[in-house]
Amino acid sequence: MEPVTVLVLSLSCLLLLSLWRQSSERSKLPPGPTPLPIIGNFLQIDAKNISQSLTNFSKVYGPVFTLYLGRKPTVVLHGYEAVKEALIDHGEEFAGRGRLPVVEKVTKGLGIAFSNGSRWKEIRHFSLMTLRNLGMGKRTIEDRVQEEAQCLVEELRKTNGSPCDPTFILSCAPCNVICSILFQNRFDYKDQDFLNLIEKMEEIDKILSSPWLQVCNNFPSLIDYCPGSHQIILKNVNYIRSYIVEKIKEHQESLNIANPRDFIDYYLIKQEQEIHNQQSEFTFEHLAITANNLLAAGTETTSTTLRYALLLLLKHPHVTAKVQEEIDRVVGRHRSPCMKDRSHMPYTDAVIHEVQRFIDILPNSLPHEVICDIKFRNYLIPKGTTVITSLSSVLHDSKEFPNPEAFDPGHFLDKNGDFKKSDYFMPFSAGKRICVGEGLARMELFLFLTTILQNFKLKSLVHTKDINITPVANGLASLPPPYKICFIPV
């Protein structure tokens, strides 16, 4: 038999075997579009707007459906009921972290964001306890945020009301807060090492949200064999890791077990306590990656939300005016805003919630994974299956939020003008994998925004109707378009 004939027959057999296995597997999973061999349903998804693609599929297949992003099945949960049932009612079973191969390449399954099993439980428990010891949710952290808010105001004053791109300034403030928790010290806003760190993190965020990275994460072989922007991620992560490693070494030399100063000190003490445990998860490498996770998460999501918030306030000056009127009435001009003020500022609280709902910063959250076989709504989801939770579908549910595509603080106000909570408010996800820094992020958003609006009027360079608020990317994160703004002192 000719070699070419043998090759054709072999490939045909492999293709038929693949189709048979796929068909057998699909019969037990939730319904979904028919996948093609190897590439699955990827060509049916708009890599520039994955959320909309998932919404379109949900209209055909319902709130729980299956997509093949490559050769493996991914179960998608769309809408509040399905997301809540999985992440809260079956939180333990859905507590695994799904794969993001580009990120896996650098985290190696370590850290708080992308680890699994007992390793994840240990590092999450340790991190939560340590953050509490360092004042998370307490006055000590609030003091730090208030101090940083004043530093932010002073930096904004230096613009003298001239047009500026607020990206870096708004990144410096939350980055300094998380740096003070990790390393005990903050940085000057002109410190070049500090600015380099922020620049690398911003670049990573942009690339992770690009269409090309959605391709790489679904076809991992491209990561090793193709050039592209994913290589910049690897380079930038190594730069940040090297910086953190130097900080850890400095801490090792000056560590006082009786007086831990910051997160790194607490970790090094825990590592020392576990020195005779050969299975200990508290390794040097795990610390470097965990600190990297906290630094990136504590900087990027908050700074992006702040940047988007100011853009929306420029677009809706009547909203800005009402917030500033409430700040004047409750806080005044002679003291800094504090967290106790929030309960007396329902409109401001509603505006911040509406910003987070509207911008939908992580449209599909980070991927989950079921840690065991589970029967879910009469379907069998096998252990290890990746699960995508559409937070966008929850935050834009028209039953809970009338006219969800409009920016309207009234979504979080009752008929009396009091703040109204909503179970559908899930920008930080929900269940076992909810963001560990939620409390800090919410504190920062309130204190930074109110302090800015207490001290400045916001001026746009263009008419409000010409202000573009459409995200420039919404792969992993939803990123606002670039813009310039004038901060006019009041």
N, C-alpha and C positions, 0 to 999 in steps of 0.2 A: 504494500500500500504506500502511495506517495506521502512524503512527509507533510506536504501542505494539506492533504486530505485528513491525515491523522490530527493535525493541528486544528482544522476546522471542526472535526467531529468532537475533539476534546473540549474545545471552547463551547460548542453547542450543548454538550452534556453538562458542563459546569453552569451554563446559563439556565438550562432546564432545572437542574438541581436547586439553583438559587431561587428560581421562581416558585418551585414546589415548596421549599422550606419557608419562603416568605408567605405563601398562601396559607400554609398550615399554621404559621405563627399568627397571622392576621385574623384567623377565624375566632380566636379567643379574645383578641384585643378590641377596644372601642373602634367604631367605624372610622373610615377616612378615605381620602382619594387613593386610587390605585397607583402604587409607586412603580417607577422604572427600575430596571436592574442597576445596581451600583450607585446611581445618583439619587434614587428614591423620588421624593416629591420636590426636590430642591428647585427645579425649574418653574414650579408653580407658585413659588414664594418670591415676593418682591423684597430683595435684600435691603432696599432703601427704606422700606416701611413694613417690617415684619408684623407689627401689631395689626395693621389693616388687613394683611393677608390672613392672619389668624381669625379676625372677625369675619371675614368673608367665608372661611371654611366653617366657622361655627354656625352660620346661617344655613348651611347645607347639612352638616353632620351633627349639630347639637352642641351642648356645652362641654362634652367630653369626647375627644376624637384623637385619632392616631395619624401622625405624619412620619414619613421616613426621610430624615435629614441625612442622606447618605444611605448606608445599608442597614442601619439599626433603627428600630422604632422609637418614637418619642410620643408620649401621651401629653396632650394639651388640655389644660383646664381653663375654661372660658366662662366668666361671670362669677358673681359673688357666691352663689350657692355651691358651685363645684369647688371653687378655691377654698372657701371656708370649710367645707366637708373634708377636704383632703388635709389642709394645713393645721386645722384646729381639732376637728372631730377625730381624725386619724393622724394626728401630728407625729407620733412616734414612727409609724410606717413610712411616712413621706419625709422623714428628717435627713435623708441622705443628700449629699451634694453631688449633682450631676457634673458631667465632664465639660470643661472648656479647655480643649487641648493646648491652645496658645498659653493660657495661664498655667496649666499643669506643667508645661515645659519649664517654668521658672519656680513654681512652688513645690513641685515634687510630692504633692499630697500633704504638705505641711501647712501650718498656719491656721488661723481661726476661720477663715472664709472658705477654704477649699479642702479641708481635711474631712475625714469620715470616721465613723465608729467610735471606739473608746478614746482614740487619739483626739478626735474633735470634742468629745464630751469633757475630757480632762482640760484641754486648753481653753475651752469656752468657760468652764466653771472657774478656772484660775483667773482668767481675764476679767470676768464679771466681779469676782471677789476683790481683785486688785484695784480695779477701777473704783469700786465703792470705797476701798481703803484710802484711795487718793482723792476722795471727795465727790465722786460722781453722784449727782442728785442732791448734793449738800451745798451749804453756803460756800465752802472753800472753792469749789469749781466755779460757782457763780461769780465769786470775787475775781477769779482769773479772767472769765469771759468779759466782765464789766471793764476790767483794766485794759484788756485787748481792744474792746470797743472804743475806748478813749484814744488808744494809740491809732486805731483806724481813722477816727475823726481827725486827729492831728495830721495824718498823712493826706487825707482828702482835702484839708485846708490848704495844703501846699500846692494844690492844683490851681488855687486862686480863681476858681470859677471858670477856668478854661476847659474846653472840650478834652475829654480823656477817655481812653479805653479802660474800663474798670476791672478788667479780668485779673491782672496780677495783684492789684491792691486788695480785691475781695478774696483772693486766694490766701494772701498773707495772714489775714486775721484767724480763720479757722485752723490754718496750718500751725500757727504759733501756739494755739490752745492745745492741740494734740502733741506738739513738740514739748510743751511744758509738762505734759503728763508722761510722755515717754522718756525725755532726756533731762527734765527739770528746768531747762532754760528756753527762753524765747529768743528771737532774732530780730535785729534791726531790719526794717523793710528794704534797706538798700544793701544788705549783706549778700555778697555775690554767691556764696555757697547755698544760702537759703533760696535765692532766686533761681539758681540752677536746679535745685530739688523740685521747686514748684513747676518750673518749665518742663522738666522730665515727666512729672506726673500728669500735667495737662496734655502733653503729647501722647502719653499712653492712653489717656481717657478718650481722646479724639480718634485714635487709631482703632481702639477696641470697639468703637461705635460705628466704624466705617463698614460699607458693604463687603469689602475684601476680607475683613476679619470674620464675617459671618460665613464666608466661603471656607476660610482656613479652619474654623472650628468644626465644620461639618465634613471636611476632607483633610484630616490631620497630616497625611503624607506630604501635602503641599508645604507644611511648615519647615520640614527638613530639606526639601529638594528644590524649592522655588525661592527666588528673590522676592522682595516686597516689603511693605511697611511693617509686617510682623517682626522683621529682623530688628527694626528700631525699638520695638517693645522689649525684646530680649536685651538689647544694648542698654536701654534706659533703666530697666529693672536691675541690671548688674551694677549700674552707676549708683542707684539708690541703696542697693544692698551693701556696696562697699562703704558708703557713708555711714550706714547704720552699724556695720561691723566695727568701724573705728570708734564709734560712740560706745559700743559694748566693751571694747578693750579698755577704753578710758575708765569705764565704770568698774571693770574687774580690778583695776589698779587702786581705785579709791573707795572700794566698797566697805561700808561699815554695817555689819549685820544687825547691830542694835538700832540703827537709824536709817532705814531705807528711804531714799529720796524720791523715787519715781518708779515707773513700770519695770524698767530694766533691772533696777536693784532688787525689786521683789522677785523677779524671775530668777536672777542669779542666786538669791538666797534659797529659793525653792529647788534650784538645780543642785546646790550644795547639800541640801537635806536628802536628796534622792541619789547621792553619789554612788551608793552601794546597790542601787536597783538597776540591774543591767537592762531591764525592759522600760526604763524611764523614758517618757516622751519629752522630758525637759532637757533638750540638747541645745548646743550653741546655734546650730543651723535652724532649729525650730524657733528660737528666739528671734533670729534675724528676719525670718519670713513673717512671723507673727507681728513684729514691730512694723515691718513693711506694709502688711495688711492694714494695721490700725492707722498708720500715717496716711496711706492713700485714701482709705475710706473716710477718715476724719477730716481730710482736706477737700477732696474733689466733689463729693455729693453736696456738702454744705455750701462751698464756694459757687458751684454751678447753680444751686437753688437761689442764692443771694443775687447772682448776676441776672438770672431769669426774672426774679422778683422785681428788681429795679426796672428792667425793660417793660414789664407789665404795668408797673406804676407810671412809667412815662406814657404808656399807651392809654391809660385810664386815669387822667389827672383828677377827676372827681372823686375817685377812690382814695388817691393820695391825700387830697384835701381833707377828707373825712378822718383818715388815720391821723393826720397831723393835728386836727382839731381835738381828737380824743387824747393824743399825747399831751397837748397843752393843758387840757382840762384835768387829767389824772396825774401826770408827772410834773408838768411845768417845765421851766427852763433852768432851774437852779440845782437840780440833782440828776443823777443818772437813773435811767429806767432799771427796775429790778423785777425779778420773777413774781413777786407779790402783786405787782401792778397788773399782770395778765388777767387775773380774774375780774378786774374792774374795767378791762378794755375789750369787751366782746367783739367790737367791729374789727379791731386790729388782729385779734386772735382768728377771727373768721377769714380775714384777708390772707394771713399766712397759711392757714389750712387750704384756702382756695388756690393759692399759688402752687402748693405741693400737689393738690389734686389735678389742677389744670396742666401743669408741665409734665406730670407723669414721668418722673426722672429715670426710673428703671422700668420701662414698659412691661417687660416680661420677667422681672426680677433676675436672680441668678438661678441656673437650673437646679432642680431637685432630683432625687433618685429614690425609688422605693427600696427599703432595706430588706424586704422579704416579699414573697408572693402575697398578693392581696386581692381579694375580691372587692371591686369598687363599682357600684351601680351595675351589678350583674355582669361585669367584665372581669377577666383575670389579667391583672398586671403583674408580669413576672419580676422577681427580685432583680435589681440592677437596671431596670428600665428608667430612662431619663424622663423627667416630668417638667413641662413648662407651665408655669402659672401666669396667666395673663392679668397682671395687676392693672393694666390699662383698661381692661373690660370691667373691672370693679370700680375704678375711679371715674369712669365715664358711663356708668350705668344710668340710663335715662329715667328709670323708676325712682331711684334715690336722688339723682341730681337732674332736675328738669333742665332741658337745653344744655347738656353736658359739654358741648363744644364751645360754649361761651364762658368767659371769665366773669364770675358772679359771686361775690362774697356772700350773697343771700343764701347760697347753698348750705351755709353753716350758721344761719341765723333763724330763730323762730319768729313768730308774728309779733312778739314783743321787743324784738331786737336783741334778745339774749343769745349767747353762743349756744349752738346746737351740735352735740356730738353725733357722729355717724359710725356705725360698724363697718361701713364701706370704705372708710379712710384707711388705706393700707399702703402708703408710700414706702414704709419700712418693711413690707411683707408682713407675715403673721406666723404664729405657731413657734415651733422649736428653733427655726432658723431666722427669726426676726432679728433685725440689726441690733447688735449689742450696744451701739452708740446712739440709739434713738433718743434717749433722754438728753444727752449732750447736744445732739443736733437740733432738737426742738428749742433748747435753751439758747443756743447760739443764734438761731434764726430770729427769735423774738428780740433778744438783746441787741444784736447787731443792727437789725432793721429799724427798731424804734430809736436807737441812738443816732443812726444816720438821719432819720426823718426829724428828729428833735433838733438837729443842728443845721440841716441844709434843706433848701428847696431844690427839686430836681428839674433840670431844664433839658429838653430835647433839642437836637440840631435840626430836626425835620418836623413837619406837621404830624399830629397824632395819627391821622388817617394813613400816613405814609410809613409809619413805624411797623416793621416786619417782625412778627413774633413767631413765625414758623420755625421749628427746629431745623438746624442744618444737618443733623444726624440723629438717628434714634435706633441704632443697632442695639448695643448694650445699654447705653445711656441716652437720654434726650438732651441735646445740647442747643443752647440758644444761638441765634445768629450774632455775629460781632456787631457792636454798636459803640457810639460815643455819647457821653453824657456830661453835663455841666453840674457840678455841686456848688450851689450858690449859698454862702453862709447866711443864716438868719439872725 
